[in-house]
Amino acid sequence: MKQSERRKQSSDKLINAYLELAAEEGVSALTFDKIGIRAGYSRNLAFHKFGSKSGLLDAVINHLHDSMEVVRQEADLETLSGLDALLLYCEIHFESLEELAEIRAYFVLMSEAIATLSDVRPLFAQSHVRSNTELRRLFIRGFDDGSLRKGVDIEMATMMITTQIIGMSSQYLIDPDFPLKAAAAELQSLIRNAYGSAMPKRVWNESPSRAIATASRLRQR
């Protein structure tokens, strides 16, 4: 194995250890000692690679964004109209939230940062900027292909979708009885009605979900 491959492998193991601990034991478990032991390395390696807990969290957040981007690529999101891509974006998120501990860990970490007024809050703000940038790209595609109504305020629309996703995800983790699938379907309906054009709209529940199949493949990696 090349040195660059070994470096990436160790970084990935540390990031995965971080997410596992966050999902299983909460933020209090996220010490360099525990992360290193879980990953099979020393505390010094984790500190050497990332410099600080903030540096490690930044790497974790970027890892999660990159992982979700891969999921969307595997679901062929780029082949869809702007409207259908927006709907699938949301569907993939909620399917992944249900199935993948690492996605749930993100919201555990974010909630802790808010509750403690932590100085890592800007990392989550930047994370949401990255999400908004992707949603903005899908809106522009929808304007171009006619599936989304022109005249929509993109900045406000992307902010509203992002905050809905954050709120629903947090509620799902707080309340085990929260009807996530029904709420996700309602969000899709709101997106169609608020932003869709008059052109025929695809009904996602008439065919097997790309999101479910893709999340299943991700779990098997």
Buried (B, 14 or more C-beta within 10 A) or exposed (E): EEEEEEEEEBBEBBBBBBBBBBBEEBBEBBEBEBBBBBBEBEBEBBBEBBEEBBBBBBBBBBBBBEBBEEBBEBBEBEEBBBBBBBBBBBBBBBBBBBBBEBBBBBBBBBBBBEEEEBEBEEBBEEBBEEBBEBBBBBBEBBBEBBBBBEEBEBEEBBBBBBEBBBEBBBBBBEEEEBEBEEBBBEBBEEBBEEBBBEEEBBEBEEEEBBBBEBBEEBEEE
